[in-house]
Amino acid sequence: MTNTDFYERVYEVVRQVPYGRVTSYGAIANYLGAPRSARMVGYAMNLSHNKDVPAHRVVNRNGLLTGKFHFAGINLMQQLLESEGIKVVDDAVHNFDRLFWDPAQALL
């Protein structure tokens, strides 16, 4: 499988993340059967901005907005999350456990 194929599979999963919810790089990697590939999911998110993918809904395993520097504007990732009703405090999703969406549970 090429990186492009993997990235397209990542984008398919991210497009399923519900409005007002977040998931993590690792959860996506696990769902795709590549549990050690969270960083590759991050690379895919960095390249997703012109692909109709809600990349702002993907955060790290602790709910931190680690990808925020790859968005245009100073706080665009946070603004997009907040526009969906997600509270962000100190660059982290507030109530992350409650808002976390696990593709392995949702996409059975």
HELIX and SHEET records of a PDB file:
HELIX    1   1 ASN A    3  VAL A   14  1                                  12    
HELIX    2   2 TYR A   25  TYR A   31  1                                   7    
HELIX    3   3 ALA A   38  ASN A   46  1                                   9    
HELIX    4   4 ALA A   55  ARG A   57  5                                   3    
HELIX    5   5 LYS A   68  HIS A   70  5                                   3    
HELIX    6   6 LEU A   76  SER A   83  1                                   8    
HELIX    7   7 PHE A   96  LEU A   99  1                                   4    
HELIX    8   8 PRO A  103  ALA A  106  1                                   4    
SHEET    1   A 2 THR A  23  SER A  24  0                                        
SHEET    2   A 2 VAL A  58  VAL A  59  1                                        
SHEET    1   B 2 VAL A  88  VAL A  89  0                                        
SHEET    2   B 2 ALA A  92  VAL A  93 -1                                        
END                                                                             
